[in-house]
Amino acid sequence: MDMMPIRILLADDHTVVRDGLRALLERQPDMTVVAEAADGRDSVRLAVEDSYDLLTDREREILQLVAEGKANKEVAGLLNISLTTVGTHRTHILQKLGLHSVPDLILYAVRKNIIS
């Protein structure tokens, strides 16, 4: 069974320390660094304002297209993937973000400046 990797937001005021920690952590198959911050204030902002639940590029692409009002069939055609795959990704996106509908997804995308 594949488990989702542990998502890490690195925070340290020394770039060399962050670089070293990132290099060590990214060698671990069950860990991924999703963001870096140079101070505590920035790390809190990143943790509160940004969602790191969508870790794959494909999920971000589908979020963008669905939030723009594209139907699953249109998304599938644009990304050259199956309709079932789009539906599966869309379901995972809603679950990961704690949303229940496409209008919720659109509102989320507007609030996060994914769409305007």
Buried (B, 14 or more C-beta within 10 A) or exposed (E): EEEEBEEBBBBBEEEEEBEEBBEEBEEEEEEBBBBBBBEEEBBEEBBEEEBBBBBEEBBEBBBBBBBEEBEBEBBBEEBEBEEEBBBEBBEBBBEBBEBEEBEEBBEBBEEBEBBE
